[in-house]
């Protein structure tokens, strides 16, 4: 699984759990400041991520997961990748693991 695929799955979970539009979700989005999540929202999100990816997120790990990019890197590493192994972008096509050039979207 690529980082872009991980990001795509995380976005789908956040859209569902936080009742947001896809455009509102960026890699740099802070859960609390940008997405308006409270502590119960974050617990619910962690449980959903654990179920989706088949991983365990320890309580002390959640303290370091402040923005979406932190979660993408954390889960990617848990799945066996290295956080700096590949880049992930906000512009991903959910049906593909390739980066999408914004110029291609206008065509």
Secondary structure, DSSP 8 states (H G I E B T S, - for coil): --HHHHHHHHHHHHHHHHT--GGG--TT-BTTTTT---HHHHHHHHHHHHHHHT----HHHHTT--BHHHHHHHHHHHTT--TTSS---S-B-TT-SSB--HHHHT-
